[in-house]
Amino acid sequence: MKRNDVLRKAEKLINGQRAKDYGDAYHNHWRIAQGWNVIVQAALEEGGTIKPAHVALMMDWVKTSRLLGSLDHPDSWVDKAGYTALGAEFSEREGCNTEDDYY
């Protein structure tokens, strides 16, 4: 795909359906930044680094922020579930919890 094709397609999305689904882009990104700041601060206080499980939380927050502008967007609900499942798997791999922590 040529760069101009990519740019035309992106322009149609961000000024068309995405804008309708998620509202004002600046406001949505501001809301995402607020959530990410909380996650990053906790990650740095906890262990001094951002781990893959934190990234899953951050991506989940992107979907949460989008849903605040469009609660009836099924793809975002499915994506949130996927990021939650990945985050749980990543945290186990990183030794953040054991099965005993769930009971």
One Martini backbone bead per residue (centre of mass of N, CA, C, O) as a GRO file, in nm:
protein
  103
    1MET     BB    1   0.097   0.036   0.022
    2LYS     BB    2   0.062   0.360  -0.015
    3ARG     BB    3   0.093   0.645   0.165
    4ASN     BB    4  -0.158   0.792   0.048
    5ASP     BB    5  -0.355   0.564   0.111
    6VAL     BB    6  -0.317   0.563   0.413
    7LEU     BB    7  -0.394   0.860   0.464
    8ARG     BB    8  -0.681   0.847   0.346
    9LYS     BB    9  -0.788   0.626   0.530
   10ALA     BB   10  -0.729   0.767   0.800
   11GLU     BB   11  -0.898   1.022   0.747
   12LYS     BB   12  -1.170   0.876   0.727
   13LEU     BB   13  -1.165   0.758   1.013
   14ILE     BB   14  -1.102   1.014   1.202
   15ASN     BB   15  -1.349   1.186   1.044
   16GLY     BB   16  -1.560   0.958   1.088
   17GLN     BB   17  -1.636   0.685   1.252
   18ARG     BB   18  -1.449   0.735   1.494
   19ALA     BB   19  -1.577   1.005   1.574
   20LYS     BB   20  -1.858   0.886   1.621
   21ASP     BB   21  -1.778   0.664   1.833
   22TYR     BB   22  -1.550   0.851   2.028
   23GLY     BB   23  -1.521   1.134   1.957
   24ASP     BB   24  -1.314   1.348   2.067
   25ALA     BB   25  -0.980   1.300   2.034
   26TYR     BB   26  -0.859   1.470   2.258
   27HIS     BB   27  -1.037   1.376   2.490
   28ASN     BB   28  -0.967   1.077   2.465
   29HIS     BB   29  -0.656   1.111   2.506
   30TRP     BB   30  -0.674   1.246   2.781
   31ARG     BB   31  -0.813   1.008   2.924
   32ILE     BB   32  -0.591   0.804   2.865
   33ALA     BB   33  -0.361   0.955   3.009
   34GLN     BB   34  -0.476   0.939   3.292
   35GLY     BB   35  -0.469   0.627   3.315
   36TRP     BB   36  -0.170   0.585   3.242
   37ASN     BB   37  -0.049   0.743   3.478
   38VAL     BB   38  -0.146   0.552   3.696
   39ILE     BB   39  -0.009   0.294   3.592
   40VAL     BB   40   0.283   0.398   3.579
   41GLN     BB   41   0.314   0.483   3.871
   42ALA     BB   42   0.264   0.202   3.990
   43ALA     BB   43   0.491   0.057   3.841
   44LEU     BB   44   0.727   0.231   3.952
   45GLU     BB   45   0.668   0.181   4.255
   46GLU     BB   46   0.679  -0.133   4.246
   47GLY     BB   47   0.950  -0.187   4.013
   48GLY     BB   48   1.054   0.045   3.794
   49THR     BB   49   0.861  -0.094   3.568
   50ILE     BB   50   0.724  -0.189   3.267
   51LYS     BB   51   0.502  -0.438   3.202
   52PRO     BB   52   0.304  -0.634   3.015
   53ALA     BB   53   0.062  -0.610   3.213
   54HIS     BB   54   0.049  -0.301   3.193
   55VAL     BB   55  -0.014  -0.288   2.894
   56ALA     BB   56  -0.284  -0.430   2.917
   57LEU     BB   57  -0.409  -0.209   3.092
   58MET     BB   58  -0.370   0.021   2.888
   59MET     BB   59  -0.540  -0.106   2.660
   60ASP     BB   60  -0.795  -0.130   2.822
   61TRP     BB   61  -0.823   0.178   2.865
   62VAL     BB   62  -0.871   0.249   2.575
   63LYS     BB   63  -1.139   0.092   2.559
   64THR     BB   64  -1.280   0.237   2.787
   65SER     BB   65  -1.266   0.522   2.666
   66ARG     BB   66  -1.427   0.452   2.414
   67LEU     BB   67  -1.687   0.350   2.562
   68LEU     BB   68  -1.765   0.629   2.684
   69GLY     BB   69  -1.858   0.711   2.374
   70SER     BB   70  -1.950   0.383   2.312
   71LEU     BB   71  -2.125   0.132   2.461
   72ASP     BB   72  -2.218  -0.017   2.167
   73HIS     BB   73  -1.914  -0.140   2.113
   74PRO     BB   74  -1.828  -0.463   2.071
   75ASP     BB   75  -1.520  -0.464   2.010
   76SER     BB   76  -1.430  -0.333   2.279
   77TRP     BB   77  -1.533  -0.554   2.467
   78VAL     BB   78  -1.362  -0.781   2.348
   79ASP     BB   79  -1.086  -0.647   2.383
   80LYS     BB   80  -1.097  -0.627   2.691
   81ALA     BB   81  -1.105  -0.930   2.740
   82GLY     BB   82  -0.836  -0.988   2.604
   83TYR     BB   83  -0.656  -0.808   2.786
   84THR     BB   84  -0.726  -0.951   3.049
   85ALA     BB   85  -0.620  -1.231   2.973
   86LEU     BB   86  -0.332  -1.141   2.912
   87GLY     BB   87  -0.266  -1.010   3.185
   88ALA     BB   88  -0.296  -1.267   3.351
   89GLU     BB   89  -0.078  -1.426   3.204
   90PHE     BB   90   0.157  -1.226   3.245
   91SER     BB   91   0.154  -1.216   3.558
   92GLU     BB   92   0.221  -1.513   3.592
   93ARG     BB   93   0.488  -1.513   3.434
   94GLU     BB   94   0.603  -1.272   3.633
   95GLY     BB   95   0.514  -1.358   3.937
   96CYS     BB   96   0.255  -1.195   4.066
   97ASN     BB   97   0.106  -1.481   4.092
   98THR     BB   98  -0.107  -1.725   4.223
   99GLU     BB   99  -0.355  -1.944   4.257
  100ASP     BB  100  -0.398  -1.871   4.564
  101ASP     BB  101  -0.490  -1.566   4.508
  102TYR     BB  102  -0.799  -1.657   4.413
  103TYR     BB  103  -0.889  -1.777   4.731
   0.00000   0.00000   0.00000
